[in-house]
Amino acid sequence: MSLHLLIKKIIALLCLMLSLFASAQDEDKLDSKNEAAAESSIFSSRERQTFVVLSNGFNLPITAGNNFIGQGLEGNSGLDFGFQLYLYKQFFIGFSLNYNFFDVKDQSVVGNYKKTKVNEELLNIGYEFLPTDKLRLGVVASVTGSARFKNKQSSGSNQAYQIDHSRLSNYGIYIRYELNSVVMVYLDYAYSIAKTDIMVPNELEDVFRKGAYNNVGIGLAFNIGKRDLISRFLN
Amino acid sequence: MNIKFLVIICLLFSFYSCETKFEDDIRILVKGKVVDGFGVPIAGAEVGVYTQRGRGAFFAPGPSGSDQYNLGRNFSDSNGDFSVVSLFDNDADFSIEIDAGDSYSKYNYYTNIIDYVPSDLVFNLETIELKTIGIVNYNISRISGEGNTLSYSLKYENVYFEAYYEEGILVEGESYCYEDVFESWILNDINSDRESTLVTTVGSTIEFIYSINDQPEIIETFIINEPTYEFTFTY
């Protein structure tokens, strides 16, 4: 099964679960009154528990390293779309769809093209800490991921392009500030490692086999629901 | 009416916009060394890798593809060594050009890579010799009065260095490598004088073969030892 297909199936499953549990929202409201008195810690809080978080933000990719990304590309901008499903308390799985835009700073390293758009698909796991009443601090690591580098030579109606593919690993942290029980603003950082499938001569193996970049982002996130997935089954 | 107009515009745009896609997940390396006619390394020579590039015609060899794309580009260093990382396109008109400016001849490597790609993805051009261009200004004039004729020809080395390869092997029959060219004229009462310029290589020999009033041919030779050479002849 290809990675794309796997990720699509997982998204479909998550959507199904969302729709199944949407009807539980009323119950959540009743429960929340009782949970107000419940204990809270940095590891969990019944009052602040959530079911799903949707996020959307802008980011700045920052290239690094002695590889085709670090030497040949320069980060321009990016867009992130994220989905997190809280399985048990603050432990979650997530899916993120990111678009990163790069300018080519040295064509002698990568070949003759001017811009690169990277489409990232990532399946993540993570844990979220609750250090204060309003803050959420999360750590995220990808379980599996893929990236598609679309390398554009020209712009306008007469375009020439080429595609590179890679597996993608991603490690990140974020901090979210709760504006209210639903809306949060966040800052995040992620380190991405792309292991490419590019066929290259032996002389270029070290440069093209792996590339890395950092991402610093800002955006909005939205809480949906007030109970994690497993609690919905247990209670 | 406005919607129809918009639809027509969109259809026209989609019809005329075209995208050219090069091969996914591959890079090739073009390497070699460029020297002048005396074996001295040429620094700063531009090496370009092209696809969809025509080969010109017999009387005018050289690139002729109007839709050519540059896949990779770099410059030779102070030792004359060059190394070009390039995208790849399976095309019958694959070409590598070495251009060291107007003072030197240009080198073009042509091959069909639809059926042939080097197994190591390296095009090693070894050492390429670019000859210095020599401009010969010549002036032939009649001083002997009306009724005298001159028939002459000039045999000189042309500046084309067009190498055609099949599966990595040079095909001499389809290549043009500093081949001799002839230029013949008859001067008489209609056109008694001729002033012109020819382009050849410094260090090469020009043969001036002439006959005055149908007398036996005389051959004069001279070596082009400077980038600009003046030749005057009277009859």
HADDOCK unambig.tbl for C-alpha pairs under 7 A between the chains (distance, minus, plus):
assign (segid A and resid 108 and name CA) (segid B and resid 73 and name CA) 6.29 0.50 0.50
assign (segid A and resid 108 and name CA) (segid B and resid 74 and name CA) 5.71 0.50 0.50
assign (segid A and resid 108 and name CA) (segid B and resid 84 and name CA) 6.44 0.50 0.50
assign (segid A and resid 108 and name CA) (segid B and resid 85 and name CA) 6.01 0.50 0.50
assign (segid A and resid 109 and name CA) (segid B and resid 85 and name CA) 6.23 0.50 0.50
assign (segid A and resid 110 and name CA) (segid B and resid 85 and name CA) 6.33 0.50 0.50
assign (segid A and resid 111 and name CA) (segid B and resid 71 and name CA) 6.26 0.50 0.50
assign (segid A and resid 111 and name CA) (segid B and resid 72 and name CA) 4.75 0.50 0.50
assign (segid A and resid 111 and name CA) (segid B and resid 85 and name CA) 5.32 0.50 0.50
assign (segid A and resid 111 and name CA) (segid B and resid 86 and name CA) 4.39 0.50 0.50
assign (segid A and resid 111 and name CA) (segid B and resid 87 and name CA) 5.46 0.50 0.50
assign (segid A and resid 112 and name CA) (segid B and resid 70 and name CA) 6.60 0.50 0.50
assign (segid A and resid 112 and name CA) (segid B and resid 71 and name CA) 4.99 0.50 0.50
assign (segid A and resid 112 and name CA) (segid B and resid 72 and name CA) 4.50 0.50 0.50
assign (segid A and resid 112 and name CA) (segid B and resid 73 and name CA) 6.55 0.50 0.50
assign (segid A and resid 112 and name CA) (segid B and resid 86 and name CA) 6.63 0.50 0.50
assign (segid A and resid 112 and name CA) (segid B and resid 87 and name CA) 6.93 0.50 0.50
assign (segid A and resid 157 and name CA) (segid B and resid 17 and name CA) 4.57 0.50 0.50
assign (segid A and resid 157 and name CA) (segid B and resid 18 and name CA) 6.35 0.50 0.50
assign (segid A and resid 158 and name CA) (segid B and resid 17 and name CA) 5.85 0.50 0.50
assign (segid A and resid 158 and name CA) (segid B and resid 18 and name CA) 5.33 0.50 0.50
assign (segid A and resid 158 and name CA) (segid B and resid 19 and name CA) 5.97 0.50 0.50
assign (segid A and resid 159 and name CA) (segid B and resid 18 and name CA) 6.47 0.50 0.50
assign (segid A and resid 159 and name CA) (segid B and resid 19 and name CA) 4.69 0.50 0.50
assign (segid A and resid 159 and name CA) (segid B and resid 20 and name CA) 6.14 0.50 0.50
assign (segid A and resid 160 and name CA) (segid B and resid 19 and name CA) 5.46 0.50 0.50
assign (segid A and resid 160 and name CA) (segid B and resid 20 and name CA) 4.41 0.50 0.50
assign (segid A and resid 160 and name CA) (segid B and resid 21 and name CA) 5.65 0.50 0.50
assign (segid A and resid 161 and name CA) (segid B and resid 20 and name CA) 6.35 0.50 0.50
assign (segid A and resid 161 and name CA) (segid B and resid 21 and name CA) 5.08 0.50 0.50
assign (segid A and resid 161 and name CA) (segid B and resid 22 and name CA) 6.23 0.50 0.50
assign (segid A and resid 162 and name CA) (segid B and resid 21 and name CA) 5.61 0.50 0.50
assign (segid A and resid 162 and name CA) (segid B and resid 22 and name CA) 5.05 0.50 0.50
assign (segid A and resid 162 and name CA) (segid B and resid 23 and name CA) 6.32 0.50 0.50
assign (segid A and resid 162 and name CA) (segid B and resid 24 and name CA) 5.77 0.50 0.50
assign (segid A and resid 163 and name CA) (segid B and resid 24 and name CA) 4.88 0.50 0.50
assign (segid A and resid 163 and name CA) (segid B and resid 25 and name CA) 6.39 0.50 0.50
assign (segid A and resid 164 and name CA) (segid B and resid 24 and name CA) 5.72 0.50 0.50
assign (segid A and resid 164 and name CA) (segid B and resid 25 and name CA) 4.64 0.50 0.50
assign (segid A and resid 165 and name CA) (segid B and resid 25 and name CA) 6.55 0.50 0.50
assign (segid A and resid 197 and name CA) (segid B and resid 25 and name CA) 6.30 0.50 0.50
assign (segid A and resid 198 and name CA) (segid B and resid 25 and name CA) 4.19 0.50 0.50
assign (segid A and resid 198 and name CA) (segid B and resid 26 and name CA) 5.09 0.50 0.50
assign (segid A and resid 199 and name CA) (segid B and resid 25 and name CA) 5.97 0.50 0.50
assign (segid A and resid 199 and name CA) (segid B and resid 26 and name CA) 4.57 0.50 0.50
assign (segid A and resid 199 and name CA) (segid B and resid 27 and name CA) 6.32 0.50 0.50
assign (segid A and resid 200 and name CA) (segid B and resid 26 and name CA) 6.00 0.50 0.50
assign (segid A and resid 200 and name CA) (segid B and resid 27 and name CA) 5.16 0.50 0.50
assign (segid A and resid 200 and name CA) (segid B and resid 28 and name CA) 6.24 0.50 0.50
assign (segid A and resid 200 and name CA) (segid B and resid 121 and name CA) 6.72 0.50 0.50
assign (segid A and resid 201 and name CA) (segid B and resid 28 and name CA) 6.53 0.50 0.50
assign (segid A and resid 201 and name CA) (segid B and resid 29 and name CA) 6.76 0.50 0.50
assign (segid A and resid 201 and name CA) (segid B and resid 120 and name CA) 5.64 0.50 0.50
assign (segid A and resid 201 and name CA) (segid B and resid 121 and name CA) 5.33 0.50 0.50
assign (segid A and resid 201 and name CA) (segid B and resid 122 and name CA) 6.40 0.50 0.50
